Amino acid sequence: MDQSTQDRIRSEMEWEAARKAPPEGFPALPPIAAARYTDPSFLELEIERIFRRSWLAAIRVEELESSGSFVVWDKVGVPVLIVRGKDDVVRAFHNSCRHRGAAVTPAARGRGSLLRCQYHSWSYDLTGRLVAVPDEQDFCGLDKSANGLIPIRCETWGGWVFVNLDDEAGPLMQQIGPTVGEWGDIDVSTLRVVQNQTSLLDCNWKAALDAFQEVYHINTIHRDSIGKALNSRACSIGLLPGGHSRMVVRYHPWALETLGMDSPDTPSIPGALDMHRDTSTAYFTFPNLVTPIRSIFIQFMQFWPRGVGQCEMQVTGLGPGWGDGPRPDYWDRAAPAFAKVLDEDMANLGSIQRSLSSGALDGVRLSYQERRIYWAHEAIDRAIGADSIPPGLAVSPLLSTFAEQPVATAH
């Protein structure tokens, strides 16, 4: 993020803190139909048109420790086999043997010099090439060169392996560039995992995502935690191309001292900006990734559908490296505070879903402060296609004139 953008965001936070009404010309946002959160056919469209056609952060590269290491990733109903080759290249394939479709490996992770199907021992090398078939002479005309594992688009960025089930999709940075392009000199690939949390939530994936798209709620549900530290009125929101968005919220000056930002054992990410030190800077990368950034650490929060009324929230926290020694004690002390804030965010989601499913609400009403939610729904409709949206469920495209221009992509 260049200095002019930082200066503009700080000015916006000042303006937001002082404003008495939304800016002139901002539209009243129509209610978002409740059925978008409860209709099984709409969820099917989201999975098919969005999750199976978008770049998704699958695993950390470090999970593939050496040549032959593999992980089976299955978050959107298609088992994906991700493997590190002898050439150190990470590749992804459908976890389906070309013989009769059995899983090439039933294990969630492991290591081997060959990928051998557990059913009939068809064997593939680490590039997916079919190299051995028992009783091969009985398969008349079998062309092994044409029956390798079916590849899946796979790219890496920031120490993450991203996969995309759509062979026609553009490159990874074309999708995620508008957000990660603002992260400046932070080399995410050098950061280490300091937090892992997976929670099954009794709500639609969008209801969970919505909870992390605004700070209108922090003085209520976070009043005894992060709500004390953040000035929710001093909040700059940027609507970015592609349905992405940015939210920067200023910390109260006294809170930075209370949080121990100057303590000798407080971690600091190399390349972090001053803005990452004195604000909470959070991004939404369409379709399902939320990344709050502090100079201390970055959280990668992902929301995966598990049915129309259930989802999985996966949280991976990344902090600066600490060499070969044990993990610093700081993270043990900080973990309860991280968990408390997440628990508070999740507390109301089940009741929201029950209300949406009961017919008590015809729609979700949003304020100016919650415009990131509406912007994400506009992107959902664009990805599905206007002609495919069930009657009565479309959102009106209203916010494109309020979106910022694209920024340069990151390294």
N, C-alpha and C positions, 0 to 999 in steps of 0.2 A: 504494500500500500504506500503510495507516494505521499510526500509531506502535504501537498495541496489537498489531497483527499482527507488526510487526518485533520487538517485545519478546518475543512468544511464540516466534517462530522462533529468536531468539538463545538463549532458555531451552532450546528443544528441542535445539539444537546442543550445549549444555553437557551435557544429559542423555545425548544419544547418545554423546558422547565418553567418558562415564563408565560407561555401561551394560555389564553382563556377559552379557546375554541379551536377546532380543526382549521387548517388553512383554507382560505377562500377557494371555492370551486371543488373541494373534495366531495365525492358523491356519498349519499346515504347508501350503505351496502345492503342489498336485499338479503333476507334470511337464506342460509344454505339449507336446502331440503334435508330433513332428517333421514330420509330414505337413502341418501348417499352413504350413510353409516350403517344401514340395516338391510339393504337390498342385496341378496346373494348374487343376483345377475350383475349388479354394478361391481361387486368385488371381483367377479370372474373377468370382467372387462379390465379392471385395474391390473390384475395379475398378468393377463395375456398381453395387453397393450402397453403396460408401463413396466412392471417388474421383469418381464421377459424380453424387454426391448431396451433396457437402460443399463448403464454401467453401474455395478454394485460392488461395494467393498466387501470382499469375501473373507480373507484371512490375512494375518501379518506374514510377511516374507520370512521372518525369523522362525515361523512354525515349520518351515521346510529347512531343516538344519543342515542337510548335506545331500549329495547326489543320491537319488533314489527315494528320498523322503516324499511322502504323499499325504494329502488330506482330502477326505470326501466332504464336500460342502453341499448342503441341501436346505436352502431357505425358501425357495420359490417353487417347490414341487418337481424340480429336475435335478437329480443327483449329479454333481460335478466333481470329477476327479482331477485334483490339482497336484502336479508333481514337478520336482526339480530334476532336470536331466543331468547327464554326465558332463554336458557342456555348460552347466550352471544356469541354463535357461529355464524359466518357469513356464510350464504349459498347462493347459486345461483341456479335458475331454469329457464327453458323456461317460458316466460310469456304467457302460452297457457293453457287454461282449458282443461282437459281431456274429457270433454263432446263433444263440437263441435268446440273447438279451439279458442273461443273468448279470448281476453286478460283477464287474471285474474284480473288485475287492469288497467284501462285506464289512471290513474293518473301517472305522472312522479315520484312522491315521496309521502310519507305519513306515517301513522302509524296505526296499528290496532292489535287486538289480534288474528284475523283470516284473511286469504286471501280469500276473497269472490268474485267469478266471478260476474261481473255486468250484465251478460246476463240471467242466470238461477239460480244464487245463489248457485252453487256448492261451497263448502267451504273447505279450506285446513288450517291445522295448520301451525305454523311457521317453522316446519321441512319439509313441503311439503306433509304431509300425508292427504289424502282425509278423512274428518271427517263427512260431512253432505251433503246429496243429497235430495232436495225437491222431494216428491212423489217417494221415492226410490223403493217402491213396484212395480212401473210400469217398472222398468229396470230389466228384467228377468235375473237372474244369475249374477247380477253386483257384482264384487269383489272389494270393496273399497280399500283393501290393495294393489291391483295391479294397481290402477289408481291414484296414487299420482302424484304431479307435477314432470315433468321430470328434474332430476338434471343436473347441469352443473359444470364442474370442477372449483373449487374456492380455492384460497389460499391468504394469506395476507403476506405482507412484507413492512417494512418501513412506516406503516400507510396507505398503499395502498391495495385495494382489486383487485387482478388479477383474470381474468377469462380465461378459455380456452375451446373452443367448441369441442375440440377433446378428446374423452374419452381415447384414446390410448397414449396421450402425456405424456412425462416424467414429473417429478416434476418441480415446478417453478424454483428452484435454479439451476437446470440443464441448464436452458435457460439463466437466467439473471446473474448467478454467475460470468462469466468472467469480467463483468463490475462492478457490485455492490460489488464484492469481493475485490475491490481495495479501497473502501471508508473508510476503517479503522474503527476508533472509532466513526464515525458519526452515531448517532441513528436517522434515518430519521423519525421514528414514533413519536418523540417528537417535531418535527418542526410544525409550524403553517402556514396556507395559508396567504400570503401577496399580492398575485397577481393572478387574474383570467382573462384570455383573450381568447376569441374564435373568430377566423376570418375565413371567407369563401373566399378562394383564387381561382382565375380562372386559375388553372394549375393542372396538374397531381400531385398526392401526392408525387411522387419521385422527381419531379422538385422542390417542396418546401423543401423536405428533403435535396436535394443536396446543397441548399443554406446554410445549417448549418453544412456542412461537410468539409469546407475548410476556410482558411483565406486569400487566394489569392486575394479576393475581398475587403478586409477591407480598403485598402488605397485609394480606389475609392469611394465606396458607403458609407463608414463610415468615410470619411476623416475629417468630422467636429464633430465626436462623438468618438466612441470607437477606431477608427483607429488611433487617436492621441496617445492613451495610450498604445497600444499593439505593440510589435516589431514582425511583421508578419514573418520576416525571422527566428526568434528564435522560431521555432515551431517543437516540437517532436510529431510524429505520430506513434501510435502503432496499428497494425492490429491484432485483438484478435480473438480467435476461435469463430465459429458460425456466422461470418459476423459482429461481434461487432468491435468497434474501440475506440481509445482514441486519443485526440488531446490536447496538452499542449502548451500554448503560453505565453511567458514571457512578463510581463509588463515592460515598461520603469521605472527605479527607481523613476524619478521625478513624474511619474503619480500616484504612490501609495500615495505620500504625497498630491498631488492635489485631489485625490479621498477621502481624509480624513480617511485613514485606521486607524490612531491613534486618531481620534476624540472620545471623551468620549461617544457620542451617536451612534457610528457606531456599528451595531450588529455584533456578532461573534458567529458562530455555535460551540457548544461544540464538541470537537473531531476533528475539522478541522485541516488539516496539514499546515505546513508552505507553502507548494506548493500551497494550496488553497488560500493563502493570497497574494502571489506575482506572480501568474500566472492565466490565464484563463484555467481551466482544464475541458474539455468537453468530454462526452462519447456518443457513439451511441450504443444503445441496440436494436438488431434486433427484430422485423422488423421495428418499427416506432417511437422509443423513443430516444430523444436527451436530455441529462442532463448536461448543463453547471454548474460547481460547483465553487463557490467562498466561502471564509470564511464567507461572509456576508449572502449569500442565495444560494439555489439550484433551478433551473428551471426544471420542467418536461414538455417537449415540445413533443406533439404527433401529428401525421399527419394521417388523416383518409380519404380514398377515398370517393368522392361524385359524381363519374362519371369519365369518362376517362380524362376530361379536367377541373375538379374541385376537390377541397379537402378542408377539414376543418383543421385548425391549432388550437390546444388547448394548452394553456400555463397555467401552475399552478406553481406559485413561492412560495417557502417555506423558511421561516426564523425562527430564534430561538424563543422559547416561551417567553412571557412577563408577565405571571401570569394572574391575574383576572382583571387587569385594562384595560384601552383603548389601542388600538394599538399604538405603538410609532409613533411620528410625522415623524420620519426618513422615513417611507415607503411612506408617502404622498409627501415628497420632492423628493424621488427617483423615484416614478412612472413615471413622464414625461420622464426621461432619459431612463428607460426601454422601454417605448412605442416608443420613437424616434428610438432606434436601431432596434426594430422589424419592424417598418414602413419602414426603409431603406432596411432591408432584403427582404421585400415583394414587393418593388417598381418595380422590373424588371420581376417578375414571370409571369405576364399576357402576356407580350411581348414575353417571352421565349416560352410559350405554343403556342402562335399564330405562331411563326416561325416554331416550330416543326410540327404543324398541316398543315402549308401551303405548305410543300414540299421544302421549301427553304434550309433546312438542311437535309442531309442524315444521320447525326449522331452527337452525342455530343463528342467533343474532350477534352481529359483530360491530365493534366500534372502530373508530379511527386507529386506536392503539392496537387493534387486532388485525390490521390489514394484511399482515404477512400470511395469515391463515387463508384469507380470501384469494390472495395472489397464488398460493399453492393450489387451491382448488381450480383456479383458471388454468393452471398448467396441466392439471390432471385431465381436464376436458379437452385441451389441445392434443394431449398425447393419445387419448382414447379416440378422438374424432367426433366432431359435432353431430354427424349423421348417425353415430352409434349410441349416443347418450339416450337412455330410456326417457320417455316423455315425463316432463315435470321435474327432472333431476338436474338439468343443466344450470350452470351459474352464468350470469350475464358478464361478458368481458368488459370490465370498467376501468382497470387500473394500469393499462399499458402506457398511458400518457404520463404516469407518475413513476415509471421505471427509470433507473439510471442507465447510462450507456455502458457497453462492455468495457472491461479492463483487460490489460495484458495478462497472458497466462504465466503460471509459475514454472520454475525449472523442475 
